[in-house]
């Protein structure tokens, strides 16, 4: 005997309770059971959402598209528009089909056209703003849509929509290079997400992703590290598979920056494989980042394979330009400067002028490749564009990148004193921002300048430090280059020159020495400085190497050295 509609309503209620518990599997079971008793657009819409959280694309599409039809059949334009917005995202996210996504977005616009102001008006603008950033690279449009969505949020008192629109505006401003205006907005919205003020989980996810993506573009990794720890804590139990995969890709960028390449590679493989199965369009970024790690380690063939895959459908919808940029870097590392110039210029031509924060890496590659071709005037022009963006953004990591690039220009022009100064600034900023690879690469540039200035002893100290870092990172191409530089400036008997002087240590290493001397554990040091325990261990390894100590007594000897040389603050 068929159960009453009341039973279907009860099942629907139980499904909603399961959704509140983030028990997507149980929720889906309730909604399927309710639908078998009474097929309504509401239960289909809920089933589609539960399936969406489970990355069940087939059920998501079928449920939502049927819900749309039923809402239309009832004359419920608002309900149909709400589902159309979700389906627009589905085609964009699951299948990478921009044209179909845009079609559903247009349907939502038409359905809402004659309605009084409702939340869906604001959420549609927020979605279109997201597309303007991700697919169209039009931050001005995204900023306008974010402001319009914010007005609607204020009018109808929708806090979630308000925070989403604030985050969208922040991301758009950052992309335009207005970091001081954009980052505070992203911090505010992300705080609301992490404290639970934002009630909708999907909105919380998008807000967090916006902030961490912005951090990566401006290379503000100190901010990214702090937020990633909070986001990772919230997503670490795997309850939110979508957020977990996206977070892993962004967090892998932070790990790569900090030199934890093994962990970054593991996370990227896991997250990319998960997204390839469910939302392939969004897997492109992970594939390209993985190719980048392979390139840094000298595995050029594997990097090529990953980039070839990321350049296929449906990955290329969001990955085509990322692939182009990484191919330019790969060509430069392979000593193919002509190809690197061509690819970097193609990448930069694809970037709208207002998307300034997408340009620095391309300009950096272009500068270095032009130097390799002895096109010094063109290199200087590319560097000038890079410096202008770095000055506008104002983040230390971008300024460090600009200093490094400028150092290379001066070195090529045999302006050794200016080159040395730029490399010194680059080393200081990269080290302060926890990037061992770029710090070591900048040291190598400084070593070349010091050698040309006849300053052999400081050059020896710096090159040994760089070599040690490249060995730990397994960065074979840069390690080979560093060893070649060493052969030019020293004989084998000089390779073990004494470096047990406070001047041999970086600012960060001096901080770690101070903490060691105070008796703090590696975990305590990591927590106090917002860095990973592995990063602390790497710094300590560098310190021990410079002091020429090892074994169980190394920590006590390092402590004695710190006190003897006045490195402990307060003494």
C-alpha positions in Angstrom: 0.0 0.0 0.0 1.4 3.4 -1.0 2.3 5.6 2.0 0.8 9.0 2.5 2.3 12.3 1.4 2.8 13.0 5.1 5.4 10.2 5.2 7.2 11.8 2.2 7.3 15.1 4.1 8.7 13.4 7.2 11.4 11.8 5.0 12.2 15.2 3.6 12.5 16.6 7.1 14.8 13.9 8.2 16.9 14.5 5.1 17.2 18.2 5.9 18.3 17.3 9.4 21.0 14.9 8.0 22.2 17.8 5.7 22.6 20.0 8.8 24.8 17.3 10.3 26.8 17.2 7.0 25.8 13.6 6.6 25.4 13.7 2.9 25.0 9.9 2.4 22.2 9.6 4.9 20.5 12.8 3.5 20.6 11.4 0.0 18.9 8.2 1.2 16.1 10.1 2.8 15.6 12.3 -0.3 15.5 9.3 -2.6 12.9 7.6 -0.4 10.9 10.8 -0.3 11.0 11.2 -4.1 9.8 7.6 -4.6 6.7 8.6 -2.6 6.1 12.0 -4.0 8.1 13.7 -6.7 8.3 17.4 -6.0 10.7 20.1 -7.2 11.7 20.7 -3.5 12.7 17.1 -2.9 14.6 16.9 -6.2 16.4 20.2 -5.4 17.5 18.8 -2.0 18.5 15.5 -3.6 20.6 17.4 -6.1 22.4 19.3 -3.3 23.1 16.2 -1.3 24.5 14.5 -4.5 26.5 17.6 -5.2 28.3 17.3 -1.9 29.0 13.7 -2.7 30.5 14.6 -6.1 27.7 12.4 -7.7 27.5 14.3 -10.9 24.9 12.1 -12.6 22.4 12.4 -9.8 23.1 16.1 -9.4 22.4 16.9 -13.0 19.3 14.7 -13.3 17.8 15.9 -10.0 18.4 19.6 -10.6 17.3 19.7 -14.2 14.1 17.8 -13.4 13.5 20.2 -10.4 13.9 23.1 -12.8 11.2 21.6 -15.1 8.8 21.0 -12.3 9.3 24.5 -10.9 8.6 25.9 -14.4 5.5 23.8 -14.7 4.2 25.2 -11.4 5.0 28.8 -12.6 7.5 29.2 -9.8 10.0 31.5 -11.5 12.1 32.1 -8.3 12.5 28.4 -7.6 13.4 27.7 -11.3 15.9 30.5 -11.3 17.5 29.3 -8.1 18.0 25.8 -9.6 19.2 27.3 -12.9 22.0 29.1 -11.0 23.1 25.8 -9.5 23.0 24.0 -12.9 25.1 26.8 -14.4 27.7 26.1 -11.7 27.4 22.4 -12.4 28.2 22.7 -16.1 31.1 25.0 -15.3 32.5 22.9 -12.4 31.7 19.2 -13.3 32.1 19.4 -17.1 34.0 22.5 -17.9 31.3 23.5 -20.5 31.3 27.3 -20.4 28.7 27.8 -23.1 26.1 25.5 -21.4 26.9 27.2 -18.1 26.3 30.6 -19.6 23.0 29.4 -21.1 21.7 28.4 -17.7 22.8 31.6 -16.2 20.9 33.5 -18.9 17.8 31.5 -18.1 18.1 32.5 -14.5 18.4 36.2 -15.5 15.2 36.0 -17.6 13.2 34.2 -14.9 14.2 36.8 -12.3 13.7 39.8 -14.5 10.1 40.7 -13.5 10.3 39.6 -9.9 10.6 41.9 -6.9 14.1 41.7 -5.2 14.8 38.3 -3.8 18.1 36.6 -2.7 18.4 34.9 -6.1 19.1 38.3 -7.7 22.1 38.7 -5.5 23.4 35.1 -5.8 23.2 35.3 -9.6 25.3 38.4 -9.6 27.8 36.7 -7.3 28.0 33.7 -9.6 28.4 35.9 -12.7 31.2 37.7 -10.8 32.9 34.4 -10.1 32.8 33.6 -13.9 34.2 37.0 -14.6 37.2 36.2 -12.5 37.8 32.6 -13.4 36.9 32.3 -17.0 36.8 35.9 -18.4 39.7 37.4 -16.4 37.6 40.6 -16.0 38.1 41.9 -12.4 36.4 45.2 -13.2 33.2 43.3 -14.1 33.5 41.1 -11.1 34.0 44.2 -8.8 30.8 45.8 -10.3 28.8 42.7 -9.8 30.1 42.3 -6.3 29.0 45.8 -5.4 25.6 45.2 -6.9 25.2 41.9 -5.0 26.2 43.8 -1.8 23.4 46.3 -2.3 20.9 43.6 -2.7 22.2 41.8 0.4 21.9 45.0 2.4 18.4 45.6 1.1 17.1 42.1 2.1 19.4 41.7 5.1 21.1 38.5 3.8 24.3 38.1 5.8 25.7 35.1 3.7 25.2 37.0 0.5 26.8 40.1 2.0 30.0 38.2 2.9 30.1 36.4 -0.5 29.8 39.8 -2.2 32.5 41.3 0.0 34.8 38.4 -0.8 34.1 38.8 -4.5 35.0 42.5 -4.3 38.1 41.7 -2.4 39.3 39.2 -5.0 38.5 41.5 -7.8 40.5 44.3 -6.2 43.5 42.1 -5.6 43.5 40.9 -9.2 43.6 44.6 -10.2 46.6 45.0 -8.0 44.8 47.0 -5.3 46.0 44.6 -2.6 45.6 47.0 0.3 42.0 47.5 -0.5 41.1 43.9 -1.4 42.9 41.8 1.3 41.0 43.3 4.3 37.7 42.5 2.6 38.8 38.9 2.1 40.1 38.7 5.7 36.7 39.9 6.9 34.7 37.5 4.9 36.9 34.5 5.8 36.7 35.4 9.4 32.9 35.2 9.2 33.3 31.8 7.4 35.7 30.3 10.0 33.7 31.5 13.0 30.5 30.0 11.7 28.7 33.4 11.1 28.1 32.3 7.5 25.3 29.7 7.7 25.7 28.2 4.2 28.6 25.8 4.0 29.1 26.3 0.2 29.4 30.0 0.8 32.0 29.4 3.4 34.0 27.3 1.0 33.9 29.9 -1.8 35.0 32.6 0.6 37.9 30.6 1.9 39.0 29.6 -1.6 38.8 33.3 -2.8 41.2 34.4 0.0 43.8 31.6 -0.4 43.7 32.1 -4.2 44.3 35.8 -3.7 47.2 35.0 -1.4 48.8 32.8 -4.0 48.5 35.5 -6.7 50.2 38.2 -4.6 52.5 35.6 -3.0 51.4 36.6 0.4 52.2 33.2 1.8 52.5 34.3 5.4 48.8 35.2 5.3 48.0 32.1 3.3 49.8 29.9 5.9 47.7 31.3 8.8 44.4 30.8 7.0 45.4 27.4 5.5 45.9 26.1 9.0 42.4 27.2 10.0 40.8 25.8 6.9 42.7 22.6 7.1 41.6 22.1 10.7 38.0 22.5 9.6 38.2 20.2 6.5 40.7 17.7 7.8 38.1 15.0 8.6 37.1 14.7 5.0 33.5 15.7 5.7 33.6 18.2 2.9 35.3 16.4 0.0 35.0 19.3 -2.4 36.5 21.9 0.0 39.1 19.4 1.0 40.3 18.9 -2.6 40.3 22.6 -3.4 42.0 23.3 -0.1 44.7 20.7 -0.8 45.6 22.3 -4.1 45.9 25.7 -2.5 47.7 24.4 0.5 50.1 22.5 -1.8 51.0 25.9 -3.2 51.9 27.1 0.3 54.0 23.9 0.9 55.8 24.3 -2.4 56.7 27.9 -1.5 58.0 26.7 1.9 60.1 24.0 0.4 58.0 21.0 1.5 57.9 19.6 -2.0 57.3 15.9 -1.2 54.2 16.7 0.8 53.0 19.1 -1.8 53.4 16.5 -4.5 51.5 14.0 -2.5 48.6 16.4 -1.9 48.5 17.6 -5.5 48.3 14.0 -6.8 45.5 13.1 -4.4 43.5 16.3 -5.0 44.0 16.3 -8.7 42.9 12.7 -9.0 39.8 13.4 -6.9 38.8 16.3 -9.0 39.5 14.5 -12.3 36.9 12.0 -11.2 34.3 14.5 -10.2 35.1 18.1 -11.3 37.7 17.8 -14.1 37.7 21.5 -15.0 39.0 22.4 -11.6 41.8 19.7 -11.7 43.9 21.8 -14.2 45.5 23.9 -11.5 46.6 20.9 -9.6 48.1 19.3 -12.7 50.0 22.4 -13.6 51.3 22.9 -10.0 52.5 19.2 -10.1 54.2 19.9 -13.4 56.0 22.8 -11.7 57.4 20.7 -8.9 58.6 18.2 -11.5 60.3 21.0 -13.5 62.1 22.3 -10.3 63.4 18.8 -9.7 64.6 18.4 -13.3 62.0 15.8 -14.3 61.2 17.6 -17.5 59.6 14.7 -19.3 57.0 14.1 -16.6 56.3 17.9 -16.4 55.6 17.7 -20.2 53.2 14.8 -19.7 51.3 16.6 -17.0 51.1 19.8 -19.0 49.9 17.9 -22.1 47.1 16.4 -20.0 46.1 19.8 -18.5 45.9 21.2 -22.0 43.1 18.7 -23.0 39.4 19.1 -22.6 37.8 19.7 -20.2 40.8 20.8 -18.2 41.8 23.6 -20.6 38.7 25.7 -19.8 40.4 26.9 -16.6 43.9 25.7 -17.3 44.9 26.8 -20.8 46.7 30.0 -19.7 48.3 28.3 -16.6 49.7 25.6 -19.0 51.1 28.3 -21.3 52.9 30.0 -18.3 54.4 26.8 -17.0 55.5 25.8 -20.5 57.4 29.1 -20.7 59.1 28.3 -17.4 59.9 24.8 -18.6 61.4 26.1 -21.9 63.6 28.6 -20.0 64.9 25.8 -17.6 65.6 23.7 -20.7 67.8 26.5 -22.1 65.4 27.2 -24.9 65.1 31.0 -24.4 63.5 31.7 -27.8 60.6 29.4 -27.0 60.4 30.8 -23.5 60.1 34.4 -24.9 57.4 33.3 -27.4 55.4 31.5 -24.7 55.7 34.2 -22.1 54.6 36.8 -24.6 51.6 34.7 -25.6 50.7 34.3 -22.0 50.9 38.0 -21.3 48.9 38.9 -24.4 46.1 36.7 -23.0 46.0 38.7 -19.7 43.8 41.8 -19.6 45.7 44.9 -18.5 43.6 45.2 -15.3 44.5 41.6 -14.2 47.9 42.9 -13.1 48.5 40.2 -10.4 48.5 37.5 -13.1 51.5 39.0 -14.9 54.5 38.9 -12.6 55.6 35.3 -13.2 55.2 35.8 -17.0 57.2 39.0 -16.9 59.9 37.4 -14.8 60.3 34.5 -17.3 60.3 37.0 -20.2 63.0 39.1 -18.5 65.3 36.1 -17.8 64.8 34.6 -21.3 65.6 38.0 -23.0 68.8 38.2 -20.9 69.7 34.7 -22.1 69.3 36.1 -25.7 71.4 39.2 -24.8 68.4 41.4 -25.5 69.1 43.6 -22.6 66.8 46.5 -23.6 63.8 44.2 -23.9 64.8 42.6 -20.6 64.9 45.9 -18.9 61.4 46.8 -20.3 59.9 43.6 -19.0 61.5 44.1 -15.6 60.2 47.6 -15.4 56.6 46.3 -15.9 57.2 43.7 -13.2 58.6 46.3 -10.7 55.6 48.5 -11.3 53.2 45.7 -10.3 55.3 44.7 -7.3 55.4 48.3 -6.1 51.6 48.5 -6.5 50.9 45.2 -4.7 53.5 45.9 -2.0 53.9 42.3 -0.8 57.4 41.3 0.3 57.4 38.2 -1.8 56.6 40.0 -5.0 59.1 42.7 -4.2 61.7 39.9 -3.6 60.9 38.5 -7.0 61.3 41.9 -8.6 64.7 42.4 -6.8 65.9 39.0 -8.0 64.9 39.8 -11.6 66.5 43.2 -11.4 69.7 41.6 -10.1 69.8 39.4 -13.1 69.5 42.4 -15.4 72.3 44.2 -13.6 74.5 41.1 -13.6 74.0 40.6 -17.4 75.0 44.3 -17.9 78.1 43.7 -15.7 76.8 46.2 -13.1 78.0 44.0 -10.3 77.6 46.3 -7.3 74.0 47.1 -8.2 73.4 43.4 -8.9 74.8 42.4 -5.5 72.6 44.9 -3.7 69.4 43.7 -5.5 70.3 40.0 -4.7 70.9 40.8 -1.1 67.5 42.4 -0.8 65.9 39.4 -2.6 67.7 37.0 -0.2 66.5 38.9 2.8 62.8 39.1 1.7 62.6 35.6 0.4 64.1 34.2 3.6 61.8 36.2 5.8 58.9 34.8 3.8 60.0 31.2 4.2 60.9 30.4 0.6 64.2 28.3 0.7 64.3 27.7 -3.1 64.1 31.3 -4.1 66.4 32.3 -1.3 69.0 29.9 -2.5 68.5 30.9 -6.1 69.0 34.6 -5.1 72.1 33.6 -3.1 73.6 32.1 -6.3 73.0 35.4 -8.1 74.7 37.2 -5.2 77.6 34.8 -5.4 78.2 35.5 -9.0 78.2 39.3 -8.3 80.4 38.9 -5.3 82.9 36.8 -7.2 83.1 39.4 -10.0 83.7 42.1 -7.3 86.6 40.0 -5.9 84.8 39.2 -2.6 85.7 35.5 -2.4 85.1 34.7 1.2 81.5 35.9 1.4 80.8 34.3 -1.9 82.0 30.9 -0.6 79.7 31.2 2.5 76.7 31.9 0.3 77.3 29.3 -2.3 77.7 26.5 0.2 74.4 27.5 1.8 72.6 27.5 -1.5 74.0 24.1 -2.5 72.9 22.6 0.8 69.3 23.9 0.2 69.2 22.6 -3.3 70.4 19.2 -2.1 67.7 19.1 0.5 65.0 20.1 -2.0 66.4 17.7 -4.6 66.3 20.6 -7.0 68.8 19.1 -9.4 68.9 21.7 -12.2 69.7 24.6 -9.7 72.1 22.3 -7.8 74.1 21.6 -10.9 74.2 25.4 -11.7 75.3 26.2 -8.1 78.1 23.6 -8.3 79.3 25.0 -11.6 79.4 28.5 -9.9 81.4 27.0 -7.1 84.0 25.5 -9.4 84.5 28.9 -10.9 85.3 30.6 -7.6 87.2 28.0 -5.5 89.5 25.1 -5.4 88.6 21.8 -3.7 90.7 22.7 -0.7 88.7 25.9 -0.1 85.3 24.2 -0.2 85.2 23.8 3.5 86.0 27.4 4.5 85.0 28.3 8.1 81.5 29.9 8.3 81.0 29.8 12.1 80.2 33.5 12.3 76.9 35.2 13.1 77.1 36.9 9.7 76.8 33.5 8.0 73.2 33.1 9.3 70.1 34.5 7.8 67.7 36.6 9.8 65.3 33.6 10.2 68.2 31.3 11.2 69.2 33.7 13.9 65.6 33.7 15.2 65.6 29.9 15.3 68.9 29.9 17.1 67.5 32.3 19.6 64.5 30.0 20.2 66.8 27.0 20.5 68.9 28.8 23.1 65.7 29.5 25.1 65.1 25.8 25.3 62.0 25.7 23.0 61.1 22.5 21.2 60.8 22.4 17.4 57.0 22.2 17.7 56.9 25.3 19.9 59.1 27.2 17.5 56.8 26.2 14.6 53.7 27.4 16.4 55.3 30.7 17.5 56.4 31.6 14.0 53.4 30.2 12.0 55.6 27.7 10.1 55.6 24.0 9.8 57.7 21.7 12.0 59.4 20.5 8.9 60.4 24.0 8.0 61.9 24.5 11.5 63.8 21.2 11.1 65.2 22.4 7.8 66.4 25.7 9.3 68.1 23.8 12.2 69.8 21.5 9.7 71.2 24.5 7.9 72.3 26.0 11.2 74.1 22.8 12.2 75.7 22.6 8.8 77.1 26.1 9.1 78.4 25.5 12.6 79.9 22.2 11.6 78.1 20.3 14.3 76.0 17.1 14.5 74.8 14.4 16.8 73.2 14.5 20.3 75.4 17.4 21.4 74.5 19.7 18.5 71.6 21.5 20.2 73.7 22.3 23.2 76.5 23.5 21.0 74.1 25.7 19.0 72.8 27.1 22.3 76.3 28.0 23.4 77.1 29.6 20.1 73.9 31.7 20.3 74.7 33.0 23.8 78.4 33.5 23.0 77.5 35.7 20.0 74.7 37.7 21.6 71.9 36.2 19.5 69.5 35.6 22.4 67.2 38.6 22.6 67.3 40.4 26.0 70.8 39.4 26.8 
